Amino acid sequence: MNALIFALVAAIGNLIGGWAVVRSERRGLRFIEASLAFGAGFMLAVALLEVMPEALRIGHDGPLFILLGYLGVHLAQHVVVPHFHFGEETHRVPAFAGISALFGLLLHTFFDGVAIGSGFLVSNQLGILLFLAVLLHKLPEGVAMASVALASGLGRGRALSAAAALGVATMLGVVLTESAKGLQEHGLALSAGVTIYVAASNLVPEFQAKRGLATPLAFFGGMAGFFLARMALETGLR
């Protein structure tokens, strides 16, 4: 299967999320917010049950690169970038915040592509599962980027362009993974760390304070969705 095509489909999710912000599509934004918990559950399950075991099997230095992936995203999103969270930004932020958020998210979305490319290098099943995990958080990525851009005064055109740039970075991650030996060897482990960070440190804090049963049900539903997707792929790819 062509990993670049899957990356292109995932990249479109960034554009859709950005478009929802630029056009003030409130129903779309509410749907994206509601899907955060499901996406977090699915991503955690993929990272812990599929990606980490495979990364540890491939190389003895897998744990180190898993940690580096986790720390790299934290550095990019919460040290280099002074103001970032998943979901829509509704408050005015400094003018430089939009640019810094773009640079921070570009690294993250690059490794979205590395994850997809690395998964397909192992098997079609792992590639598709990672594609689904990436796709589920592409919408909130686009929302976060476009809303920060608007809140920093960059304007609608630049906000949508910034969301599109995230998609381009994802596709670049696939291309380089298929050609760079270092990413072929360590990309899967790095992607495990990135995926765990996005799910547990980015997405979960966005919804864990909400009351009611809907959010935890969606979170555990995302994990159940992973098992169903894996079963379907095991049957369909035989």
Residue pairs with C-beta under 8 A, 6 or more apart in sequence:
1 120
1 124
1 127
1 128
3 116
3 117
3 119
3 120
3 127
3 174
3 177
3 178
4 171
4 174
4 175
6 116
6 120
6 127
6 128
6 131
6 174
7 112
7 113
7 116
7 117
7 131
7 170
7 171
7 173
7 174
8 167
8 171
9 131
9 135
10 112
10 116
10 131
10 134
10 135
10 138
10 167
10 170
11 138
11 164
11 166
11 167
11 168
11 170
11 171
12 138
12 167
13 135
13 138
13 139
13 141
13 142
13 167
14 109
14 138
14 139
14 141
14 142
14 145
14 163
14 164
14 166
14 167
14 170
15 142
15 160
15 163
15 164
15 167
16 28
16 138
16 139
16 142
17 32
17 138
17 139
17 140
17 141
17 142
17 143
17 144
17 145
17 146
17 163
18 142
18 143
18 145
18 146
18 159
18 160
18 162
18 163
18 164
19 25
19 142
19 146
19 160
19 163
20 28
20 29
20 32
20 139
20 142
20 143
21 29
21 88
21 142
21 143
21 146
21 147
21 150
21 159
22 146
22 150
22 156
22 159
22 160
29 88
29 143
32 139
32 140
32 143
33 87
33 88
33 140
34 214
34 218
35 136
35 139
35 140
35 218
36 86
36 87
36 140
36 203
36 206
36 207
37 203
37 207
37 215
37 216
37 218
37 219
37 221
37 222
38 136
38 218
38 219
38 221
38 222
38 225
39 133
39 136
39 137
39 140
39 199
39 203
39 222
40 199
40 200
40 203
40 204
40 207
40 219
40 222
41 199
41 218
41 219
41 220
41 221
41 222
41 223
41 224
41 225
41 226
42 132
42 133
42 136
42 222
42 223
42 225
42 226
42 229
43 133
43 136
43 137
43 195
43 198
43 199
43 203
43 222
44 196
44 199
44 200
44 222
44 223
45 222
45 223
45 226
45 227
46 129
46 130
46 132
46 133
46 195
46 226
47 133
47 192
47 195
47 196
47 199
48 196
49 226
50 126
50 129
50 130
50 230
51 115
51 119
51 126
51 130
51 188
51 191
51 192
51 195
52 62
52 66
52 192
54 122
54 126
54 188
55 62
55 65
55 66
55 188
55 189
55 191
55 192
56 62
56 63
56 189
58 185
58 188
58 189
59 65
59 185
59 186
59 189
61 186
61 189
62 189
62 192
63 189
64 189
65 186
65 189
65 190
65 193
66 189
66 190
66 192
66 193
66 196
67 193
68 190
68 193
69 111
69 189
69 190
69 191
69 192
69 193
69 194
69 197
70 193
70 194
70 196
70 197
71 193
72 107
72 111
72 190
72 193
72 194
73 107
73 108
73 111
73 193
73 194
73 197
73 198
73 201
74 197
74 201
76 103
76 104
76 105
76 107
76 108
77 84
77 104
77 105
77 108
77 202
78 84
80 100
80 103
80 104
81 97
81 100
81 101
81 103
81 104
82 97
82 100
83 93
83 94
83 97
83 100
83 101
83 148
84 101
84 104
84 105
84 144
84 148
85 144
85 202
85 205
85 206
86 137
86 140
86 141
86 143
86 144
86 202
86 203
86 206
87 140
87 143
87 144
87 147
87 206
88 143
88 144
88 147
89 144
89 147
89 148
89 150
89 151
90 147
90 151
91 151
92 151
93 148
93 151
93 152
94 152
95 152
95 153
96 152
97 148
97 151
97 152
98 148
98 149
98 150
98 151
98 152
98 153
98 154
98 158
98 159
98 162
99 152
101 144
101 145
101 148
101 149
101 152
102 145
102 149
102 162
102 165
102 166
105 141
105 144
105 145
105 166
106 165
106 166
106 169
107 169
108 141
108 194
108 198
109 141
109 166
109 167
109 169
109 170
109 173
110 169
110 170
110 172
110 173
111 173
111 190
111 191
111 194
112 134
112 138
112 169
112 170
112 173
112 194
113 169
113 170
113 171
113 172
113 173
113 174
113 175
113 176
113 177
114 173
114 174
114 176
114 177
114 183
114 187
114 190
114 191
114 194
115 130
115 133
115 134
115 173
115 187
115 188
115 191
115 194
115 195
116 127
116 130
116 131
116 134
116 170
116 173
116 174
117 173
117 174
117 175
117 176
117 177
117 178
117 183
117 187
118 130
118 177
118 183
118 184
118 187
118 188
118 191
119 126
119 127
119 128
119 129
119 130
119 131
119 188
119 191
120 126
120 127
121 127
121 177
121 178
121 184
121 187
121 188
122 188
124 233
124 237
125 230
125 233
125 234
125 237
128 229
128 233
129 226
129 229
129 230
129 233
130 191
130 195
132 229
133 195
134 170
136 222
137 198
137 199
137 203
138 167
138 170
140 203
140 206
141 163
141 166
142 163
142 166
145 159
145 162
145 163
145 166
146 159
146 160
146 162
146 163
147 159
149 155
149 158
149 159
149 162
150 156
150 159
154 162
176 183
177 183
177 184
177 187
178 184
183 190
204 219
207 215
207 219
208 215
